Structures are given as structure tokens and as C-alpha cells.
Amino acid sequence: MRPSAVIAIAASCVLAATATASALGQRTVGRGFDSPVGMVQAPGEARLLVVERRGMVRPVVRGRPGAPWLDIRGRVGTGGLEQGLLGIAFPPDFARSGRFYVNYTDRAGTTRVVEFRARPGARRVSTRTARTVLSQRQPFSNHNGGALAFGPDRMLYVSLGDGGSAGDPRGYAASTRSLLGKVLRIDPSRRSGRRGYAVPAGNPFAGQSGARPEIWLLGLRNPWRMSFDRSTGDLWIGDVGQNAREEVDVARAGQSGLDFGWNRREGTADFEGGARTARETAPVAEYTHDDGCSITGGYVYRGRATPALAGRYIYADWCSGRSWTIDAAAPGAPTEITRDLGAVKGVTSFGEDRAGNVYVVAGSTIRRITR
């Protein structure tokens, strides 16, 4: 089985553009980071923050890693290639509340979503502010998902892989009794019973006997990166495949309960096979392992600096170094832009700043896509 991992999932890829991408390029904005797996810009903050898998978040300072803004290395387990500090998200009210959230695997391999608090502009986050919001035991070390994102509804969305091994041997992804193989929707600003969060109104399985009410989407294998289109509110997911196909999935704004088919399907091809359910939803794009082996999902470009990318979803492949874009409004045949940007080995993620610029997180370097 190939690695579909955090470092693994890191794509040796190129980034994306459109048919007019010949004018595209990349500009290095930071280098020297240790196993970076994400880049964000918090509301109200000028700094770019880089997530390092070993358990630190560091700002870009004059093109180099600054002193740790958050250091939780003592809490994070990185024994497996797909374990570590995997995601971070800031709610829209961060500048006022100081609350933000991280997703990591702990020393026992358990997925934890943890809240921290920091004063805007603070040089360092106190780990004494930590509050566990959600935890999920992982039966195997791989397929942890790890993405976090706040939606336009101000709820927190959490991606979880199918629990690992190969082929989803325990059938978690399709089961509404398990949180694994899902995208969850929770409200971390409130608590309910023993939970560190509340279940928002409108979740599709809330009130259904035996079903986990946190589930928003299901049938996913390893949704390593996901993002919201800041213009439409659509949720885009790059779901890492097994041995044959990689896929891009999308839930249009407000759509819930969609089943992306794993492990009955890998992309549009049968895996275990079986009847299609009423909820089953095909990917909007896919490619076979003739073209790569592990997808790294990105963003729909909504910035102004690179018109060639406007309204295009960007994604790439780890193994082959190939990259594509598709029209977010009416996905059709992808446009490959590998040749336009040049191969960049070791891409683990894409990033987005408040202006809508898109960045490449690769190796130890952060680059911004330019004209």
C-alpha cells in the first residue's frame, strides 16, 4: 500500500492555473520550515502562520521561520508518517475572542481537536489555555484526515479519514455510527452534555437513531485537505484514493448528508462494489494512478493578483508532480498547468491569505503563486 500521508500526502507537485497559465509563476515568501503541512493568515493578523507537523506553528518573519507562536510538541505524536499536528483554523471572531483550533494526533495516536486562546498580536500562545473539544480513537496510524475549516455559517468542519489500514476493513466510512471517514460539523463555541462542543441545528443525521449527529458528509477515505470557496460557500475536498484513483469532491453551499462512496467506490470505479445509495455523489474530478498517486487538495482562487486563476479550483499530485485546475462553477475537463509553473517536489498543502492569494507549501518552503 502506498503512503497517503501528511508527509506522504505532501505532494511533489506543481500548482495550478488555467489555460492562460503561461504567465504564472511562484515567489518564495519563506524558507527553512520543518515539515510544514499548512499555512494560514488569522483574521486581523498581518503575519502568515506556518503549521509544522512536529507540533509547532511559526510565523514567517523576513522570509524565515520566526519564534514558535504555538509549541505543542510535548502533546503531539509523530510516530507514523501521517501523524502529527495536521490542521489549524481560526473563527471569524478571532480578533475579538482569541479562540482558535488545531487538529493533531496525540502520543497514543488519538485524533484531538483542541481549542487554544491567544490575544491578537501575541508573540506566543499559552498552552495552559488548551481545551479538548473533540477526540477520536484511531484504530491504525494512517488516514487521519486532519483538515479544519470554518464555514460561512461560522461552524467548525473537521475531516477524519476512515481509520486506516487498507480498504476500510471495518466499514467505517459508510457507517453513520462512526465519525471516521467523514466531514463533521460542530459548534465549538458551545458545549452540550459531556461534549466539548454542541451539534448545530441542521446536521443531517441529528435525531436519527444510532447515527452520530456530528456527521455532515460521509464516504471518504482520507480527506487530507479541504477548503471553503470564500465566494460561494462551497466545500471542496481532495480525497486520497487507494491503489487506482484520486478524486476531488464538492458539497455545494448548504448541501449535507452526501455520500462520496468509499469503500463501495474509489472515484467513479467500483472498489467493493454494491448498489448506489440515494445519497451517493460522484466526484467532480478524478485521475488514475497513471497520472499520479496521492492528491493534495487546494483552494478556489478568489484573489485579484492572478486573473488567470479566477474561479478555478487548484489541486495537485504528490507522486507525479502534476497539477490541474477546474472551473469551480461548472466543473468540466481539468486543465493541466504543470508545465506553466514547473514541478515543485514535496508539496504538502496549499495556503490562502485574507486577500485570496494562494500559496504552495512544499519541502521547507512557502511560495505564493503569481502572474
BATORKE-889174 format. One line per 10 residues: number of its first residue (from 1); for each residue x, y, z of C-alpha. Coordinates in pm, 1 decimal. Example, Ala and Ser with C-alpha at 12.3 -4.5 7.8 and 13.67 -1.06 7.14 Angstrom:
REM residues 2
1 = 1230.0 -450.0 780.0  1367.0 -106.0 714.0 .
END
This chain:
REM residues 371
1 = 0.0 0.0 0.0  138.2 342.1 -90.0  171.9 616.9 171.6  -114.0 863.3 161.8  24.6 1073.8 432.6  90.3 1402.9 587.6  446.9 1399.1 467.7  328.5 1146.2 216.6  27.1 1339.4 117.6  258.6 1625.4 67.5 .
11 = 261.4 1640.6 -299.9  564.0 1654.9 -519.7  360.0 1865.4 -739.0  312.3 2175.1 -925.2  43.6 2415.9 -863.4  -234.9 2519.4 -1073.5  -360.2 2766.6 -1320.6  -574.7 2781.0 -1627.0  -538.7 2756.8 -1999.8  -385.7 3104.2 -1989.9 .
21 = -138.8 2998.8 -1724.5  174.2 3072.4 -1924.2  209.7 3398.6 -1730.2  204.1 3221.7 -1393.0  496.6 3186.0 -1160.1  586.2 3141.2 -794.1  759.1 3372.8 -549.6  926.5 3242.0 -236.3  797.9 3415.4 76.8  952.7 3188.2 340.6 .
31 = 1203.2 2907.1 367.0  1362.0 2692.2 638.0  1048.0 2541.0 792.6  1048.8 2188.9 937.2  795.7 1956.5 769.5  531.8 2225.0 705.0  179.5 2096.1 638.8  -20.2 2417.9 615.0  -19.5 2796.8 601.6  -287.9 3038.2 722.6 .
41 = -345.0 3404.5 797.3  -560.8 3470.5 1100.9  -836.2 3732.7 1094.1  -693.1 4069.1 1189.8  -334.0 3945.5 1165.8  -69.4 4057.0 916.4  154.1 3754.2 974.8  148.8 3433.8 775.5  147.9 3134.9 1011.8  302.6 2803.1 908.7 .
51 = 193.3 2471.8 1064.2  477.2 2224.3 1122.8  390.2 1857.5 1159.5  610.6 1804.8 1463.9  383.3 2033.0 1668.1  470.1 2396.9 1613.5  311.2 2697.7 1443.7  563.6 2963.5 1341.1  523.8 3296.0 1162.7  710.6 3396.8 850.5 .
61 = 947.9 3672.8 959.9  1155.6 3838.9 689.1  1143.5 3523.3 483.1  1247.4 3286.1 762.3  1075.1 3093.8 1045.1  1007.4 3314.1 1344.0  999.5 3204.1 1707.2  722.8 2949.4 1777.6  383.2 3111.3 1814.7  238.3 2780.3 1932.6 .
71 = 452.5 2492.6 2057.7  272.3 2168.9 2149.6  547.3 1921.3 2062.7  502.6 1755.9 2402.2  141.7 1669.2 2317.9  183.2 1557.5 1955.9  267.7 1206.9 1836.3  457.1 1179.8 1507.3  548.1 811.3 1509.3  361.2 743.3 1186.1 .
81 = 409.6 920.7 855.3  52.2 1051.4 870.1  53.9 1161.0 1233.9  134.4 1495.1 1390.2  -6.8 1846.6 1401.4  -220.2 1838.6 1087.5  -453.9 2137.9 1077.3  -544.6 2477.4 1220.6  -848.2 2704.9 1185.4  -947.0 3049.2 1309.0 .
91 = -1311.5 3151.7 1358.0  -1422.2 3483.1 1206.7  -1433.5 3640.4 1554.3  -1071.9 3552.5 1640.9  -970.8 3916.9 1672.1  -1228.7 3954.0 1949.6  -1242.4 3608.7 2112.5  -883.1 3492.5 2068.7  -1011.5 3138.1 2015.1  -857.6 2909.1 1753.0 .
101 = -842.3 2533.2 1694.4  -584.5 2273.6 1599.5  -615.4 1912.2 1486.4  -341.1 1668.4 1585.0  -271.1 1309.5 1679.3  -151.8 1267.1 2036.2  114.6 1031.3 2170.0  -136.9 744.2 2167.4  -238.4 813.8 1805.5  -578.0 957.5 1901.2 .
111 = -709.5 1247.2 1693.6  -771.5 1555.3 1903.4  -932.9 1886.0 1812.7  -818.2 2133.5 2076.9  -907.5 2495.9 2142.1  -644.5 2748.5 2242.7  -677.6 3117.5 2318.8  -438.7 3394.7 2227.0  -452.2 3770.9 2233.6  -434.5 3904.0 1877.0 .
121 = -77.1 4005.2 1805.7  58.0 3788.8 2088.2  409.6 3657.9 2036.9  331.4 3321.9 2195.6  24.6 3116.4 2284.8  -3.7 2984.0 2638.9  -64.6 2608.8 2629.3  -245.5 2644.0 2961.5  -544.5 2772.1 2763.3  -588.7 2429.9 2596.9 .
131 = -935.0 2276.5 2597.4  -1010.4 1947.5 2424.5  -1313.4 1992.0 2201.9  -1328.4 1650.2 2035.5  -1127.9 1328.2 2044.9  -1147.4 1020.0 1824.1  -952.3 699.8 1873.6  -776.0 578.0 1561.1  -754.8 200.7 1500.5  -449.3 241.0 1274.1 .
141 = -183.4 509.7 1233.1  -274.9 622.0 881.1  -573.5 801.0 721.7  -621.1 1061.0 993.6  -758.1 1331.8 767.1  -659.8 1637.3 966.6  -818.1 1939.2 799.6  -1012.7 2206.3 987.2  -1213.7 2489.5 833.0  -1476.3 2736.4 946.4 .
151 = -1770.2 2759.4 711.0  -1969.9 3068.4 617.6  -2215.5 2956.2 886.6  -1936.4 3005.5 1146.3  -1941.2 2635.8 1233.1  -1624.4 2425.9 1250.4  -1582.0 2149.0 991.9  -1346.5 1860.8 1074.0  -1216.6 1598.5 830.2  -1146.2 1244.9 950.5 .
161 = -1010.7 956.0 746.4  -1155.0 604.6 753.3  -932.7 486.8 1038.2  -651.9 349.2 825.9  -508.9 16.0 718.2  -624.2 -52.7 359.5  -966.2 -84.3 200.9  -1153.8 39.0 510.3  -1163.1 -310.6 663.4  -1413.7 -213.3 933.7 .
171 = -1650.4 -25.3 705.5  -1633.3 299.5 898.7  -1661.7 542.2 606.2  -2012.4 433.2 508.1  -2143.0 387.2 862.6  -2335.5 667.3 1028.0  -2247.7 509.9 1363.9  -1881.8 615.4 1328.9  -1714.0 954.5 1292.0  -1439.1 801.9 1077.0 .
181 = -1437.1 861.3 701.0  -1642.3 1178.3 745.1  -1655.9 1555.1 748.1  -1809.1 1668.1 1077.6  -1988.2 1994.2 1153.3  -1977.1 2116.3 1512.8  -2014.8 2435.4 1715.6  -1707.9 2461.2 1942.9  -1825.0 2787.4 2098.0  -2093.6 2598.3 2293.3 .
191 = -2094.5 2273.2 2490.9  -2360.5 2007.9 2520.6  -2362.1 1745.7 2794.9  -2022.7 1580.1 2816.7  -1921.5 1700.3 2472.6  -1676.4 1985.5 2430.9  -1899.1 2122.5 2155.7  -2262.9 2145.0 2053.1  -2427.1 1986.8 1749.9  -2562.8 2267.9 1531.2 .
201 = -2916.2 2269.3 1401.0  -2944.1 2130.6 1050.5  -2697.8 1843.5 1070.8  -2848.2 1569.1 852.0  -2829.2 1276.8 1094.6  -2917.9 1458.0 1416.7  -3207.7 1279.8 1584.6  -3163.9 964.4 1377.1  -3144.5 656.0 1598.2  -2792.8 513.4 1619.0 .
211 = -2637.4 781.0 1398.4  -2371.6 1025.9 1507.5  -2526.6 1373.7 1492.1  -2193.0 1543.9 1415.9  -2174.7 1392.5 1065.1  -2210.1 1634.8 773.3  -2063.6 1429.5 483.5  -1961.0 1063.8 460.2  -1799.4 802.4 237.6  -1447.1 947.9 243.8 .
221 = -1118.1 759.7 258.1  -861.9 1019.4 361.4  -977.2 1380.8 317.5  -634.3 1530.8 382.6  -712.7 1887.1 269.7  -1047.8 2065.8 237.9  -1142.7 2430.4 193.5  -1441.3 2659.7 153.3  -1484.3 2875.0 -154.1  -1491.8 3220.5 3.2 .
231 = -1724.8 3346.5 -270.5  -1990.2 3072.5 -281.1  -1953.9 2878.1 44.6  -1900.0 2550.0 -143.7  -1683.9 2293.0 37.8  -1404.5 2135.4 -171.0  -1227.0 1815.0 -67.5  -923.7 1634.1 -206.2  -981.0 1270.8 -104.2  -678.1 1042.4 -127.4 .
241 = -752.7 713.8 -304.6  -639.1 357.3 -255.6  -442.0 198.1 -540.0  -616.3 324.6 -852.5  -787.8 666.6 -837.3  -767.7 1009.4 -674.3  -1070.8 1235.4 -650.5  -1199.4 1587.6 -598.4  -1534.2 1610.3 -418.5  -1754.1 1912.9 -365.2 .
251 = -2055.1 1984.2 -147.2  -2233.4 2294.7 -271.0  -2322.5 2553.2 -8.1  -2566.8 2403.4 239.8  -2557.4 2051.4 93.0  -2528.0 1787.3 363.1  -2551.9 1412.4 401.8  -2373.2 1346.1 72.9  -2206.5 1005.2 46.6  -1892.0 1008.4 -167.5 .
261 = -1897.2 631.5 -198.3  -1589.9 490.8 -25.4  -1538.7 195.3 7.7  -1800.4 82.3 -245.9  -1634.6 312.1 -495.9  -1287.0 454.0 -547.2  -1357.7 762.0 -753.0  -1617.1 650.4 -1007.9  -1483.8 292.3 -1026.1  -1613.5 4.4 -817.4 .
271 = -1394.0 -96.5 -523.2  -1601.5 -328.1 -302.2  -1895.8 -257.4 -531.5  -2261.7 -265.7 -439.0  -2579.2 -73.4 -504.5  -2566.3 303.0 -523.7  -2745.7 483.0 -243.5  -2971.2 783.7 -285.8  -2705.1 995.1 -115.1  -2412.4 872.1 -325.5 .
281 = -2238.5 1155.9 -507.4  -1972.7 1123.3 -776.8  -1651.7 1328.4 -768.4  -1632.2 1637.4 -987.2  -1282.4 1536.7 -1098.7  -1061.6 1229.9 -1073.1  -743.3 1086.9 -1216.9  -593.5 740.1 -1225.5  -257.9 626.0 -1099.1  -123.7 655.6 -1448.8 .
291 = -110.8 1028.8 -1366.3  -10.4 1020.8 -1000.2  -80.4 851.4 -667.8  -195.0 1092.2 -395.1  -399.9 1408.9 -427.6  -335.2 1733.2 -241.7  -646.4 1948.4 -245.8  -624.1 2325.2 -262.7  -846.6 2630.9 -298.1  -1078.9 2805.8 -537.3 .
301 = -886.0 3115.8 -635.2  -1073.4 3436.2 -546.6  -785.1 3681.5 -532.1  -722.4 3969.1 -772.3  -347.4 3939.1 -828.3  -359.8 3638.1 -1062.0  -654.0 3675.1 -1303.6  -563.9 3355.5 -1490.2  -675.1 3156.4 -1185.8  -1002.8 3336.9 -1119.5 .
311 = -1280.0 3096.4 -1019.0  -1058.5 2789.7 -1062.3  -1006.1 2514.4 -803.4  -637.7 2423.3 -770.6  -509.9 2075.5 -685.0  -200.4 1863.8 -739.1  -50.0 1515.9 -710.3  223.8 1412.9 -470.0  397.8 1145.9 -676.6  396.1 1272.8 -1032.3 .
321 = 441.8 1644.0 -974.9  143.2 1719.5 -1195.6  -117.1 1985.2 -1118.7  -454.7 2093.0 -1251.2  -736.6 2341.0 -1215.2  -1107.6 2305.6 -1282.1  -1384.2 2559.7 -1320.2  -1546.3 2582.9 -976.6  -1884.0 2694.2 -1109.1  -1919.3 2431.4 -1382.1 .
331 = -1655.4 2162.0 -1339.6  -1562.9 2004.3 -1669.2  -1239.4 1865.1 -1802.4  -947.0 1972.3 -1581.8  -678.9 2199.0 -1723.8  -326.2 2078.2 -1651.1  -80.9 2355.4 -1566.9  223.8 2153.6 -1462.2  438.4 2292.7 -1740.9  337.3 2651.1 -1663.8 .
341 = 456.4 2653.1 -1303.2  724.0 2387.1 -1302.6  735.5 2084.4 -1074.1  777.3 2155.5 -702.9  863.2 1842.1 -508.3  720.4 1770.7 -165.0  403.4 1980.3 -168.6  210.0 1906.1 147.2  -58.7 2168.6 121.3  -186.5 2490.1 -28.0 .
351 = -245.5 2805.4 174.1  -463.0 3112.9 135.8  -426.4 3462.5 278.3  -702.0 3711.7 353.1  -664.5 3872.4 10.1  -731.6 3540.0 -159.2  -374.5 3476.5 -275.5  -284.4 3107.3 -293.5  42.4 2964.5 -161.3  233.7 2641.3 -212.8 .
361 = 362.9 2462.1 96.0  645.6 2235.3 -22.7  952.1 2084.4 139.5  1070.0 2358.8 375.0  944.2 2646.2 162.1  634.7 2864.2 126.7  572.4 3013.0 -218.7  297.2 3239.2 -347.2  150.8 3181.0 -690.6  195.8 3493.7 -901.4 .
371 = 131.9 3606.5 -1258.0 .
END
